[in-house]
Amino acid sequence: MSVILLIEQILNGLQFGVMLFLMAAGLTLIFGVMGLINLAHGSLYMVGAFVAAAVAAWSGSFLLALAASLVAAAMFGALIELTVIRRLYARDHLDQVLATFALILIFSEATRWVFGSFPLFLDTPAWLSGTVILPFGIQYSAYRLAIIIVGLVVALGLFLLITRTRVGMRIRAGDSDREMIAALGVDISVLYTLVFALGAALAGLSGALVGAIQSVEVGMGEPVLILAFVVIVIGGIGSIKGALLGAILVGLTDTLGRTLLPVLLSTVMDASAATAVGSALASMLIYILMAGVLLFKPTGLFGTA
């Protein structure tokens, strides 16, 4: 494998990790502040992708499609928090899992009813459809590079929101001691709705961005949700910094594993067997990574007990 191809795969892993971060950041905020296991987070990712594809087909504007995905996911997030999730905070985690799993089924059938059963496709905008020349003459997809930049900008914005603003102070306080912040006069229900809508908007943005790389179809959010849970376990529940680092580690491990393992195994077995065995092992690597992190740091890289 050439050095240029290796660098391209590292960039692909970084892009995959940034996409996972957008999912995991909202999920870790919701779990860290509310203590809620939200299996329906992947459905909000799917909603963002479908809304973006529909708005882009109607208007021809990719930026308008991204804005619509953010607004739609945030609105649906706030709606389900007000109508369903709010009744689950005092319940145990099993009730939360069952209720949010029911939301997955509702969202899937509603999406199929509104948009149909066939996949939709979101075209890459013309101004991002080519390649860019990076140092050392590396040609890389302009759109994938844009995803990396957007994800890092969102990560910086979230960090500043959590650490430098009054809203962020309340979110951190709600994470540490929700009874005390309520006693100090903060409307905890409004704070919860805001956090849930923010997490939903990030999931919707992630789905919209990925919609131009893969087809938009019902059920597309569940596999990503599983990886997002792996990310927050590795990074530490409630930590935005941990979610970013965990997402990048998972993205690089998955992408490089699928690329390098078949090449390494081909030196000791035939090409077809190396590809089959390498793909199987690569799908296990992220879970091996998670087990290794938990073995030495049970709370995750930046989590607290």
C-alpha positions as CSV (number, residue, x, y, z in Angstrom):
1,M,0.0,0.0,0.0
2,S,1.4,3.4,-1.0
3,V,1.8,6.2,1.5
4,I,-0.6,8.4,-0.4
5,L,-3.3,5.7,-0.2
6,L,-2.6,5.3,3.5
7,I,-3.1,9.1,4.1
8,E,-6.3,9.0,2.1
9,Q,-7.6,6.2,4.3
10,I,-6.6,8.1,7.4
11,L,-8.6,11.1,6.1
12,N,-11.6,8.8,5.4
13,G,-11.3,7.5,9.0
14,L,-11.3,11.0,10.3
15,Q,-14.4,11.9,8.2
16,F,-16.2,8.8,9.5
17,G,-15.1,9.7,13.1
18,V,-16.4,13.3,12.7
19,M,-19.8,12.0,11.5
20,L,-19.9,9.7,14.5
21,F,-19.0,12.6,16.8
22,L,-22.1,14.6,15.6
23,M,-24.2,11.6,16.6
24,A,-22.4,10.8,19.8
25,A,-22.2,14.4,21.1
26,G,-26.0,14.8,21.3
27,L,-26.3,11.3,22.8
28,T,-23.7,11.9,25.5
29,L,-25.3,15.2,26.4
30,I,-28.7,13.6,26.7
31,F,-27.4,10.7,28.8
32,G,-25.1,12.8,30.9
33,V,-27.6,15.6,31.8
34,M,-30.8,13.6,31.9
35,G,-29.6,10.1,32.6
36,L,-31.8,8.9,29.7
37,I,-31.0,6.0,27.4
38,N,-32.4,7.2,24.1
39,L,-32.5,4.4,21.5
40,A,-34.6,6.7,19.2
41,H,-31.5,9.0,18.6
42,G,-30.8,7.1,15.4
43,S,-34.3,7.9,14.2
44,L,-33.6,11.6,14.5
45,Y,-30.5,11.0,12.3
46,M,-32.8,9.3,9.8
47,V,-35.2,12.2,9.9
48,G,-32.4,14.7,9.2
49,A,-31.3,12.7,6.2
50,F,-34.8,12.3,4.7
51,V,-35.7,16.0,5.2
52,A,-32.5,17.1,3.6
53,A,-33.0,14.8,0.6
54,A,-36.6,16.0,0.2
55,V,-35.8,19.7,0.5
56,A,-32.8,19.5,-1.8
57,A,-34.9,17.8,-4.5
58,W,-37.6,20.5,-4.1
59,S,-35.4,23.6,-3.9
60,G,-32.1,22.5,-5.5
61,S,-30.2,24.1,-2.6
62,F,-27.9,22.0,-0.5
63,L,-27.5,24.6,2.2
64,L,-31.2,25.0,2.6
65,A,-31.5,21.2,2.9
66,L,-28.9,21.3,5.7
67,A,-30.8,24.1,7.5
68,A,-34.1,22.2,7.1
69,S,-32.5,19.0,8.5
70,L,-31.3,20.9,11.6
71,V,-34.7,22.6,12.2
72,A,-36.8,19.4,11.5
73,A,-34.6,17.2,13.8
74,A,-34.7,19.8,16.6
75,M,-38.4,20.2,16.3
76,F,-39.1,16.4,16.4
77,G,-36.6,16.1,19.3
78,A,-38.4,18.8,21.3
79,L,-41.8,17.2,20.4
80,I,-40.9,13.7,21.6
81,E,-39.3,15.1,24.7
82,L,-42.4,17.0,25.6
83,T,-44.8,14.2,24.8
84,V,-42.9,11.0,25.7
85,I,-39.5,11.4,27.1
86,R,-40.5,13.8,29.9
87,R,-42.5,10.9,31.5
88,L,-39.5,8.6,31.6
89,Y,-37.0,10.6,33.7
90,A,-38.2,9.1,37.0
91,R,-38.5,5.6,35.5
92,D,-35.8,2.9,35.4
93,H,-33.6,2.3,32.4
94,L,-35.6,-0.7,31.2
95,D,-38.7,1.5,30.8
96,Q,-36.6,4.1,28.9
97,V,-35.3,1.4,26.6
98,L,-38.7,0.0,25.8
99,A,-40.3,3.4,25.3
100,T,-37.6,4.7,23.0
101,F,-37.5,1.4,21.1
102,A,-41.2,1.9,20.4
103,L,-40.3,5.4,19.1
104,I,-37.9,3.7,16.6
105,L,-40.8,1.7,15.2
106,I,-43.1,4.7,15.1
107,F,-40.5,6.8,13.3
108,S,-39.7,4.1,10.8
109,E,-43.3,3.5,9.8
110,A,-44.1,7.2,9.7
111,T,-41.0,7.8,7.5
112,R,-42.0,5.0,5.2
113,W,-45.6,6.4,5.0
114,V,-44.4,9.9,4.2
115,F,-41.5,9.3,1.9
116,G,-42.1,5.7,0.6
117,S,-40.2,2.5,0.9
118,F,-37.6,3.3,-1.8
119,P,-34.2,5.0,-0.9
120,L,-33.8,8.7,-1.7
121,F,-30.5,10.2,-2.9
122,L,-29.0,13.5,-2.0
123,D,-26.7,14.9,-4.6
124,T,-23.4,16.5,-3.6
125,P,-23.5,20.2,-4.4
126,A,-21.6,21.2,-7.5
127,W,-19.2,23.4,-5.6
128,L,-18.1,20.4,-3.5
129,S,-18.3,17.7,-6.1
130,G,-14.6,17.7,-7.2
131,T,-11.4,17.1,-5.4
132,V,-8.9,19.3,-3.7
133,I,-5.1,19.1,-3.8
134,L,-3.6,18.6,-0.4
135,P,0.1,18.8,0.5
136,F,2.4,16.1,-1.2
137,G,0.0,16.1,-4.2
138,I,-2.7,14.1,-2.5
139,Q,-6.1,14.4,-4.2
140,Y,-9.0,14.1,-1.8
141,S,-12.8,14.6,-2.1
142,A,-13.8,18.2,-1.4
143,Y,-17.1,17.0,0.1
144,R,-15.5,14.6,2.6
145,L,-13.0,17.3,3.5
146,A,-15.9,19.7,4.1
147,I,-17.5,17.2,6.5
148,I,-14.3,17.0,8.5
149,I,-14.1,20.8,8.7
150,V,-17.8,21.1,9.7
151,G,-17.5,18.5,12.3
152,L,-14.4,20.1,13.9
153,V,-16.1,23.5,13.8
154,V,-19.2,22.0,15.5
155,A,-17.0,20.4,18.1
156,L,-15.3,23.8,18.9
157,G,-18.7,25.5,19.0
158,L,-20.1,22.8,21.4
159,F,-17.0,23.1,23.6
160,L,-17.4,26.9,23.8
161,L,-21.1,26.6,24.4
162,I,-20.6,24.2,27.3
163,T,-17.6,25.9,28.9
164,R,-18.1,29.6,28.1
165,T,-21.8,30.4,28.2
166,R,-24.5,30.7,30.8
167,V,-26.5,28.0,29.1
168,G,-23.5,25.7,29.2
169,M,-23.0,26.5,32.9
170,R,-26.6,25.4,33.5
171,I,-26.1,22.2,31.4
172,R,-22.9,21.3,33.4
173,A,-24.8,22.1,36.7
174,G,-27.7,19.9,35.6
175,D,-25.2,17.1,34.9
176,S,-23.7,17.4,38.3
177,D,-26.7,18.1,40.6
178,R,-30.1,18.5,39.0
179,E,-31.9,18.9,42.3
180,M,-29.7,21.8,43.4
181,I,-30.0,23.7,40.1
182,A,-33.8,23.3,40.3
183,A,-33.7,24.7,43.8
184,L,-31.8,27.7,42.6
185,G,-34.7,28.7,40.3
186,V,-33.6,27.2,37.0
187,D,-36.5,25.6,35.1
188,I,-35.1,22.1,34.7
189,S,-37.8,21.1,32.3
190,V,-36.9,23.9,29.8
191,L,-33.3,22.9,30.2
192,Y,-34.0,19.3,29.4
193,T,-36.0,20.2,26.3
194,L,-33.2,22.5,25.1
195,V,-30.6,19.8,25.6
196,F,-32.7,17.2,23.9
197,A,-33.4,19.5,20.9
198,L,-29.7,20.3,20.6
199,G,-28.8,16.6,20.6
200,A,-31.5,15.9,18.0
201,A,-30.3,18.8,15.8
202,L,-26.7,17.4,15.8
203,A,-28.1,13.9,14.9
204,G,-30.1,15.4,12.0
205,L,-27.1,17.3,10.7
206,S,-25.0,14.2,10.8
207,G,-27.7,12.3,8.8
208,A,-28.0,15.1,6.2
209,L,-24.2,15.3,5.7
210,V,-23.9,11.5,5.2
211,G,-27.0,11.5,2.9
212,A,-24.8,12.7,0.1
213,I,-22.4,9.8,0.5
214,Q,-24.8,6.9,0.9
215,S,-28.5,6.3,0.1
216,V,-31.1,7.7,2.4
217,E,-33.3,4.8,3.6
218,V,-35.5,3.7,6.4
219,G,-33.5,2.2,9.3
220,M,-30.3,3.8,8.3
221,G,-29.8,5.3,11.8
222,E,-29.7,2.1,13.9
223,P,-26.2,0.9,12.8
224,V,-24.8,4.4,13.4
225,L,-26.5,4.5,16.8
226,I,-24.7,1.4,17.9
227,L,-21.3,2.9,16.9
228,A,-22.3,6.1,18.7
229,F,-22.9,4.2,22.0
230,V,-19.4,2.6,21.5
231,V,-18.0,6.1,21.1
232,I,-19.5,7.5,24.3
233,V,-18.4,4.4,26.3
234,I,-14.8,4.9,25.0
235,G,-14.8,8.7,25.5
236,G,-16.7,8.8,28.8
237,I,-20.4,9.6,29.4
238,G,-21.2,13.3,29.4
239,S,-17.8,14.4,28.0
240,I,-17.8,16.3,24.7
241,K,-14.0,16.1,24.5
242,G,-14.3,12.3,25.1
243,A,-16.9,12.0,22.4
244,L,-14.7,13.7,19.9
245,L,-11.6,11.6,20.8
246,G,-13.6,8.4,21.0
247,A,-15.3,9.1,17.6
248,I,-11.9,9.7,15.9
249,L,-10.5,6.6,17.4
250,V,-13.4,4.5,16.3
251,G,-13.4,6.0,12.8
252,L,-9.7,5.4,12.3
253,T,-9.8,1.9,13.8
254,D,-12.7,0.9,11.6
255,T,-11.5,2.4,8.4
256,L,-7.8,1.4,8.7
257,G,-8.8,-2.0,9.9
258,R,-10.9,-2.7,6.8
259,T,-8.1,-1.4,4.6
260,L,-4.9,-2.8,6.2
261,L,-6.0,-6.1,7.6
262,P,-6.7,-7.8,4.2
263,V,-3.4,-6.4,2.9
264,L,-1.5,-7.9,5.9
265,L,-3.3,-11.2,5.8
266,S,-2.7,-11.5,2.0
267,T,1.0,-12.2,2.9
268,V,0.1,-15.4,4.6
269,M,-3.0,-16.6,2.7
270,D,-4.6,-16.2,-0.7
271,A,-6.3,-12.9,-1.6
272,S,-9.9,-14.1,-1.4
273,A,-9.5,-15.6,2.1
274,A,-7.5,-12.6,3.3
275,T,-10.3,-10.3,2.2
276,A,-13.0,-12.4,4.0
277,V,-11.0,-12.9,7.2
278,G,-9.8,-9.3,7.2
279,S,-13.3,-7.9,6.9
280,A,-14.6,-10.2,9.7
281,L,-11.7,-9.1,12.0
282,A,-12.1,-5.5,11.1
283,S,-15.7,-5.4,12.2
284,M,-14.5,-6.6,15.6
285,L,-11.7,-4.1,16.1
286,I,-13.8,-1.3,17.5
287,Y,-15.3,-3.5,20.1
288,I,-11.9,-4.8,21.0
289,L,-10.8,-1.2,21.3
290,M,-13.8,-0.5,23.6
291,A,-13.0,-3.5,25.8
292,G,-9.4,-2.5,26.0
293,V,-10.3,1.1,27.1
294,L,-12.8,-0.2,29.7
295,L,-10.2,-2.7,31.0
296,F,-7.9,0.1,32.1
297,K,-10.4,2.9,32.6
298,P,-13.9,1.7,33.3
299,T,-15.4,5.2,33.2
300,G,-14.0,5.9,29.7
301,L,-11.1,8.2,28.7
302,F,-12.6,11.4,30.1
303,G,-15.6,10.1,32.1
304,T,-16.1,10.4,35.8
305,A,-17.4,7.9,38.3
